[in-house]
């Protein structure tokens, strides 16, 4: 960080010369796409774009981004994990917000890169355009927020882990709603839960970030009420993750904050945590699709199997498939929705 800070003080001409030494990314249409176990080219599938943190890489999805890929494969997701550009220090990065992490001011258009990559994947694979999900850690989390601000229409949801949004609401141009999940450790000593500074540039905290998205999605502000808990971090005993959600959001948008009490920058992800994140993605689509939401088991039809899953989960809280309404509770509202569209095809 200190070296990058030094470079920010030199002239733009020197900066441009140094930035030119960085290695270019592979073309966006050549990013590998991993297919689920039972991929059917005739059946549109959900897609996950996973973005690594600063100095990270997308080359090994089985061990990076918290090992989501094997479980994502079982759940039917397509999966792509691109690698950012390389700066003169040899570190891979994404040019996301002003705070993170284009430390040499190369000004590479990573928003355009990711958009082009998604278009290429859609051209070559059967992708459900209403179920494209973006997840990122640290610098990748910052990039999730930047992408959602620039192109909210592309994504069913974004999940930012230990990465936050813009410091100023005016810097986010999102004109449409989007589902936003902020996952952040309260003891993060790299990207502080309450906000901080990177090389003299301020970044907001987790609460500031979700408050901004609540306003964007026309939600009620988040309050302190905990709707459920999850054990996401092996390094912290018990169910350390507190789930909070905004209410009364505009159609097609929502905001949740999962606060990992006592967790640092990189949680040691549990299977329960992986399942919860992937379930969150399954439960959120681009726009309001009540028939698909009531299709709890994902077989594209609302039938007795879905109704039984709601009844079995009745009374549960947290991110479970039977929570059709997305309010973190399986209750009479979920049962009513399921019954109202019973027999329909999704």
C-alpha positions in Angstrom: 0.0 0.0 0.0 2.8 2.4 0.9 4.4 1.9 -2.5 1.2 2.6 -4.3 0.7 5.7 -2.2 4.1 7.0 -3.3 3.2 6.4 -7.0 0.0 8.5 -6.5 2.2 11.5 -5.7 4.2 11.5 -8.9 3.3 13.1 -12.2 0.5 11.8 -14.5 3.1 11.2 -17.2 5.2 9.0 -15.0 2.1 7.3 -13.7 0.9 6.4 -17.2 4.4 5.0 -18.2 4.4 2.8 -15.1 0.8 1.7 -15.6 1.7 0.6 -19.1 4.0 -2.1 -17.6 1.0 -3.9 -16.2 -0.1 -7.1 -17.8 -3.4 -7.1 -19.8 -6.3 -9.3 -18.9 -7.3 -12.2 -21.1 -10.0 -11.2 -23.6 -13.5 -11.2 -22.0 -14.8 -13.7 -24.5 -12.0 -16.2 -23.5 -12.9 -16.3 -19.7 -13.5 -20.0 -18.9 -17.1 -20.9 -18.0 -17.7 -23.9 -15.7 -20.8 -25.9 -16.3 -23.0 -27.5 -13.6 -23.2 -31.3 -13.2 -26.4 -31.6 -15.2 -26.1 -28.7 -17.6 -28.8 -28.8 -20.3 -28.3 -26.4 -23.2 -32.0 -26.4 -23.8 -32.8 -25.2 -20.3 -31.7 -21.7 -19.2 -29.5 -21.8 -16.1 -28.5 -19.2 -13.5 -25.0 -17.7 -13.8 -22.6 -16.6 -11.1 -19.8 -14.2 -11.8 -17.2 -14.4 -9.0 -14.7 -11.5 -8.5 -11.5 -12.0 -6.5 -9.9 -9.5 -4.1 -6.8 -7.4 -4.6 -3.8 -9.6 -5.4 -6.2 -12.6 -5.9 -7.0 -14.6 -9.0 -10.0 -16.3 -10.6 -8.0 -19.2 -11.9 -8.9 -21.7 -9.2 -12.6 -21.4 -8.3 -12.5 -24.6 -6.1 -10.3 -22.8 -3.6 -11.1 -19.2 -4.1 -14.3 -17.2 -3.4 -14.8 -19.4 -0.3 -15.0 -22.6 -2.4 -18.5 -21.9 -3.7 -18.0 -23.7 -7.0 -18.6 -27.3 -6.1 -21.8 -26.6 -4.3 -22.8 -24.1 -7.0 -22.4 -26.9 -9.6 -24.7 -29.2 -7.6 -27.3 -26.4 -7.5 -27.2 -25.9 -11.3 -25.3 -22.6 -11.6 -23.0 -21.7 -14.5 -19.8 -20.1 -13.0 -17.2 -17.7 -14.3 -14.4 -16.3 -12.3 -12.4 -13.7 -14.3 -9.0 -12.3 -13.2 -8.5 -8.6 -13.1 -5.7 -6.6 -14.6 -2.2 -6.7 -13.2 -0.7 -3.6 -11.8 3.1 -2.7 -11.9 3.5 -4.4 -8.5 2.3 -7.7 -10.0 -1.0 -7.6 -8.2 -4.3 -8.4 -9.8 -7.0 -5.8 -9.2 -10.4 -4.4 -10.3 -10.9 -0.7 -11.0 -14.0 -0.3 -8.9 -14.5 2.8 -6.8 -12.2 5.8 -6.2 -11.0 4.1 -3.0 -10.2 0.6 -4.4 -8.2 -0.5 -6.2 -6.7 1.3 -9.2 -3.7 2.5 -7.2 -1.7 3.5 -10.3 -4.6 5.4 -12.0 -4.5 3.1 -15.1 -8.3 3.8 -15.5 -9.0 0.5 -17.1 -12.7 0.0 -18.0 -13.4 -3.1 -15.9 -17.1 -2.4 -15.9 -17.1 -2.6 -19.7 -14.9 -5.7 -19.5 -17.4 -7.6 -17.2 -20.4 -6.5 -19.3 -18.7 -7.8 -22.5 -17.8 -11.0 -20.7 -21.4 -11.6 -19.7 -22.7 -10.9 -23.2 -20.2 -13.4 -24.5 -21.3 -16.1 -22.0 -24.9 -15.5 -23.0 -24.1 -15.9 -26.6 -22.4 -19.3 -26.0 -24.4 -20.9 -23.2 -28.0 -21.1 -22.2 -28.2 -18.4 -19.5 -31.4 -17.2 -17.7 -31.1 -13.4 -18.1 -33.2 -13.0 -15.0 -30.8 -15.0 -12.8 -27.3 -13.5 -13.3 -25.6 -13.0 -10.0 -22.4 -11.2 -9.0 -20.3 -12.0 -6.0 -17.0 -10.6 -4.9 -14.6 -10.4 -2.0 -12.8 -7.3 -0.8 -11.7 -5.4 -4.1 -14.2 -7.8 -5.8 -16.9 -6.6 -3.4 -16.2 -3.0 -4.3 -16.5 -4.0 -7.9 -19.9 -5.6 -7.3 -21.2 -2.3 -6.0 -19.6 -0.4 -9.0 -21.2 -2.8 -11.5 -24.6 -2.6 -9.8 -24.4 1.2 -9.9 -23.5 1.2 -13.6 -25.7 -1.7 -14.8 -28.3 -2.8 -12.3 -30.4 -4.2 -15.1 -27.9 -6.9 -15.7 -28.1 -8.6 -12.3 -30.6 -10.4 -10.2 -28.4 -9.8 -7.2 -25.0 -8.8 -6.0 -23.2 -10.2 -2.9 -20.3 -8.1 -1.6 -18.2 -9.8 1.0 -15.9 -7.3 2.9 -16.1 -4.8 0.1 -18.3 -1.6 0.1 -19.8 0.9 -2.2 -19.2 4.5 -3.1 -18.7 7.1 -0.4 -21.0 9.5 -2.0 -24.5 8.6 -3.3 -24.1 10.9 -6.3 -21.3 8.6 -7.6 -23.8 5.8 -8.1 -25.9 6.2 -11.2 -28.2 3.1 -10.7 -31.5 3.9 -12.4 -33.1 0.6 -11.6 -33.6 -1.6 -8.5 -31.3 -4.5 -7.7 -31.1 -7.1 -4.9 -28.1 -6.3 -2.7 -26.5 -8.5 0.0 -23.7 -7.0 2.1 -21.6 -9.6 4.0 -19.1 -8.1 6.4 -17.0 -9.0 9.5 -17.3 -6.7 12.4 -13.6 -7.2 13.2 -12.4 -6.7 9.6 -9.0 -5.0 9.9 -8.5 -4.5 6.1 -11.8 -3.0 5.0 -13.3 -1.8 8.3 -16.9 -2.6 9.1 -17.5 1.1 10.1 -15.6 2.6 7.1 -12.1 4.0 6.8 -9.4 5.3 4.4 -7.3 3.7 1.7 -4.3 5.8 0.7 -6.1 9.0 1.7 -9.4 8.1 0.1 -12.5 7.5 2.3 -14.7 4.4 1.9 -18.0 3.9 3.7 -18.9 1.3 6.3 -21.2 -1.6 5.8 -24.2 0.2 7.3 -23.6 3.3 5.1 -23.4 1.1 2.1 -26.7 -0.7 2.8 -28.4 2.6 3.7 -27.4 4.0 0.3 -28.9 0.9 -1.5 -32.0 1.1 0.7 -32.6 4.6 -0.5 -31.9 3.6 -4.1 -34.3 0.7 -3.9 -37.0 2.9 -2.2 -36.9 0.6 0.9 -37.5 1.6 4.5 -34.1 2.1 6.3 -32.6 -1.0 7.9 -33.1 -1.2 11.6 -31.2 -3.2 14.3 -33.7 -6.0 14.4 -32.0 -9.4 13.8 -34.2 -11.7 11.7 -32.0 -14.8 11.9 -28.5 -16.1 12.4 -26.1 -18.3 10.4 -22.8 -20.0 11.3 -20.7 -18.7 8.3 -17.2 -18.6 9.8 -15.4 -21.7 11.1 -12.9 -19.4 12.9 -15.7 -18.0 15.2 -17.7 -20.3 17.4 -21.5 -20.5 17.1 -23.9 -18.7 14.7 -22.0 -15.5 14.5 -23.8 -14.0 11.5 -26.7 -11.6 12.2 -29.2 -11.1 9.4 -30.9 -7.8 8.9 -33.1 -6.7 6.1 -34.8 -3.6 4.7 -38.6 -3.6 4.4 -41.1 -2.3 1.8 -38.6 -2.1 -1.1 -39.6 -1.2 -4.6 -40.3 -4.2 -6.9 -37.1 -5.9 -8.1 -35.0 -4.6 -5.3 -34.0 -5.5 -1.7 -31.2 -4.9 0.8 -29.8 -7.3 3.4 -26.8 -6.9 5.8 -25.2 -10.1 7.2 -22.9 -9.0 10.0 -20.3 -11.5 11.0 -19.7 -10.8 14.7 -16.0 -11.2 15.5 -15.0 -12.2 11.9 -12.0 -10.6 10.2 -11.4 -9.8 6.5 -11.5 -13.3 5.1 -14.0 -15.7 6.8 -13.2 -19.4 6.9 -16.5 -20.2 5.1 -18.6 -23.1 6.5 -20.8 -25.2 4.3 -23.8 -23.6 6.0 -22.4 -20.2 4.8 -21.9 -21.4 1.3 -25.4 -22.8 1.2 -26.9 -19.6 2.6 -25.2 -17.4 -0.1 -26.3 -19.7 -2.9 -29.8 -20.0 -1.5 -29.9 -16.2 -1.4 -29.1 -16.2 -5.1 -31.7 -18.8 -5.9 -34.3 -16.8 -4.1 -33.7 -13.5 -6.0 -34.4 -12.8 -9.6 -34.2 -9.8 -11.8 -37.6 -8.3 -11.3 -40.7 -9.8 -9.7 -41.4 -13.3 -10.8 -43.9 -14.7 -8.2 -44.4 -18.0 -10.1 -40.7 -18.7 -10.0 -40.4 -17.7 -6.4 -43.1 -20.2 -5.5 -41.3 -22.9 -7.4 -39.4 -23.8 -4.2 -37.7 -26.9 -5.5 -36.7 -25.4 -8.8 -38.5 -27.9 -11.2 -40.2 -25.1 -13.0 -43.7 -26.0 -11.7 -45.6 -25.0 -8.6 -47.0 -28.3 -7.3 -47.5 -30.4 -4.2 -43.7 -30.8 -3.7 -43.4 -27.0 -3.3 -46.4 -26.8 -1.0 -45.0 -29.6 1.2 -41.6 -27.8 1.4 -43.3 -24.7 2.7 -45.3 -26.7 5.2 -42.2 -28.5 6.5 -40.3 -25.2 6.9 -43.2 -23.4 8.4 -42.1 -21.2 11.3 -38.4 -21.2 10.3 -36.4 -18.0 9.9 -33.4 -17.1 7.8 -32.4 -17.7 4.2 -34.3 -20.9 3.4 -35.8 -21.8 0.0 -39.4 -21.9 1.4 -39.2 -18.2 2.2 -41.1 -17.2 -0.9 -41.7 -13.6 0.1 -38.1 -12.9 1.1 -38.9 -11.6 4.5 -36.6 -14.1 6.3 -39.7 -15.9 7.8 -41.6 -18.9 6.5 -45.2 -18.1 7.5 -48.7 -17.8 6.3 -47.7 -15.2 3.6 -45.4 -17.8 1.9 -48.1 -20.5 2.1 -50.7 -18.1 0.6 -48.4 -17.2 -2.3 -47.8 -20.9 -3.0 -51.5 -21.8 -2.9 -52.4 -18.8 -5.1 -50.3 -20.0 -8.0 -50.6 -23.7 -7.4 -50.4 -25.7 -10.6 -48.7 -22.9 -12.6 -45.6 -23.4 -14.7 -42.7 -21.1 -14.0 
